[in-house]
C-alpha cells in the first residue's frame, strides 16, 4: 500500500497535466488488463447456471409475464359443482402427496430423521413473535433450513388457513416474491391441491416456476402441512421462468408454545410453526447461503403484519377464499401412535444389535495374544514364575476382547 501511495505522489508531481495523464494511464493499465482478462477467463469457463444470465430480462411486472395456463373449472365453480365434476384422486395412478410424506415430516419435527446435525444461524424477536433458524448442509442435497416462528394471540387454524391462502399472499403483499399462481388440480376428498407458482428472483436470475403438490394432515390441534415439487406433464416447460423441480417446504403448526404467555388470565395463546425448507434453484451454494443470510429476517418480518391483517379480515366476516376452504379438508392421523411405533421400532433394533452373536473372526485377536504368549514362554528359561506371569498378562489382555 505504501508503494502504491508513493507511486501516485510521483505521478502527481509531474510538471504538466499531460504528463500526469500519461503517467496515470501507464499506472492503471495493468489493473484494467487484469480485470478484462479475468472477465474473459471467467466467462469462458462459466458454470452452466450462468448461461442464461445475459439474456434474462428482469423486473418484469406481473402483467408482462407469460400467462399461466387457465385453471381447471373446478377451481372456479362452487363446492357442490366441484364435487360432481372433479375426478376423485382415488382414480388417479398415484397420489402426489402420500402418508410417507407426513411420516417424513413427523420425523423431521421429532428430530429422528437421522440427518446431519442442525446448526443455529439466527435468533430474532419482535414484541409479538420470536424467530429462530437453523441450517445443515448435506453433501449431495441442497442446503436445508429449519425455522421456528412463534406468534402470540393466534390459533393453529388461523395459521393453517393463512399460509395456504395464495390469494391473500398477493392481495396483502406479505409474500412479495410470489408473482402469479394458478390451481391445476384439487381433490375434495383429501384436500390435495396441485398449484403453479411463479416467483420473483434477484436481477441476475430468471424468475422461477414451481409445480407444487400440497396436503394437510391433522392430529388434534397440530397440523402437518406438506408442500413439495411434483411432476406435471400438463404444463410444458419454458425457458422463462425456469422451472424448479427439487423443492420441499413443509411445516408443523402446534399450539401452546412455551415462549409466550397470554396476557389474559395467564393462559397460553401462542402457536409455533416449525418450517423445513430446501430447494435446488440452480444457483451456486455459496451464493444461496449469502442470499439467505442477508434476506431471511427481512422476509420473516413481513409475515407478522400479514397475519394480523388476515385475522382482522376474518373478524370482519370477509368471505373465505377457495384456498382457505381447501385448507380445512384435512386427513386425520394419530401422531402419538406413530411416535410410539417409532420408539418400539428403535428399541427392537437396539435389542437385536445387543443379542447379535459374535462371529468367529472376533476371537482372532484373543487367539493371537494367547498363542504369542505360549511361544514367548517356551523360548524363555527363567522358571515357572516367569512363565506364569507371561500367561497371566496374556489372559488379561485376551479377556478385554470378549
VENMO-V285121 format. One record per residue. PSI is psi as a letter, one per 40 degrees, with the letter a starting at -180 (* if undefined). D_FIRST is the distance of its C-alpha to the first C-alpha in whole Angstrom. Layout:
psi/d_first
PSI/D_FIRST
PSI/D_FIRST
This chain:
psi/d_first
d/0
d/4
d/5
d/5
d/6
d/9
d/10
d/11
d/13
d/14
d/16
d/17
e/19
i/21
d/25
i/26
d/25
d/26
d/23
d/20
d/21
d/22
d/18
d/17
d/19
d/18
d/14
e/15
d/18
d/16
d/15
d/18
d/20
d/18
d/19
d/23
d/23
d/22
d/25
d/27
d/27
d/27
d/30
d/32
f/32
i/32
i/34
d/38
d/37
e/35
d/37
e/39
d/36
d/36
e/40
h/40
h/41
i/40
f/41
i/44
i/47
d/50
e/52
e/50
i/50
h/53
i/56
i/56
i/60
h/63
i/63
i/66
d/70
d/69
e/66
e/68
i/72
i/73
d/73
d/77
d/76
d/73
d/75
d/78
e/76
h/73
h/73
i/73
d/70
d/72
e/73
i/70
d/69
h/66
i/65
d/61
h/61
i/63
d/64
d/61
d/58
d/60
d/60
d/56
d/55
d/57
d/56
d/52
d/53
e/55
f/52
f/54
e/53
f/51
a/48
i/45
h/44
h/42
h/39
h/39
e/36
i/37
h/40
i/40
i/43
i/45
d/48
e/51
i/49
i/46
h/44
i/43
i/41
i/41
i/39
i/40
g/39
i/42
d/41
e/43
i/43
i/41
h/39
h/42
i/42
h/45
h/45
h/47
h/48
h/51
h/52
i/55
f/58
i/59
i/61
d/60
d/62
d/60
d/57
d/59
d/60
d/57
e/54
e/57
g/57
d/55
d/57
d/56
d/52
d/52
d/54
d/53
e/49
d/48
g/47
e/45
e/44
h/48
d/49
i/52
i/54
i/58
h/60
d/62
i/64
i/65
h/68
e/70
d/72
e/68
e/66
h/64
i/62
h/60
i/57
h/55
i/51
h/49
i/46
h/43
i/39
i/36
d/35
e/34
i/37
i/41
i/43
i/45
h/48
h/50
h/54
h/54
h/57
i/58
i/61
h/61
i/63
h/65
h/66
b/67
e/64
h/62
h/60
h/59
h/57
h/56
h/54
i/53
h/52
i/56
i/57
h/59
e/60
d/61
h/58
i/57
i/53
i/51
d/48
h/47
i/46
h/46
h/48
h/47
d/49
h/48
h/48
h/49
g/49
i/52
i/53
h/55
h/56
i/58
i/60
f/60
i/56
e/55
e/52
i/54
h/58
i/60
e/60
h/64
e/66
e/64
i/64
h/61
e/60
i/57
i/56
h/53
h/52
h/50
h/49
h/48
h/46
i/44
i/44
g/42
e/41
f/39
i/36
i/33
d/34
d/30
d/30
d/34
d/32
d/30
d/32
d/35
d/33
d/31
e/35
d/37
d/38
d/38
d/41
d/43
d/43
e/45
d/47
d/49
d/50
d/51
d/53
d/55
d/56
d/57
d/59
d/60
d/62
d/64
d/65
e/66
f/68
i/66
i/67
i/65
i/64
d/65
d/62
d/63
d/66
d/65
e/63
e/66
h/68
i/66
h/67
h/69
i/68
h/68
d/65
d/66
d/68
d/65
d/64
d/67
d/67
d/63
d/64
d/67
d/65
d/63
d/65
d/67
d/64
d/64
d/67
d/68
d/65
d/66
e/70
h/68
i/70
i/68
i/68
d/70
d/66
e/65
e/68
d/67
d/64
d/67
d/70
d/67
d/67
d/71
d/71
d/69
d/70
d/74
d/73
d/71
d/74
d/77
e/75
i/75
g/78
f/77
i/80
d/80
d/78
d/75
d/76
d/76
d/73
d/71
d/73
d/72
d/69
d/69
d/71
d/68
d/65
d/67
d/68
d/64
e/64
*/67
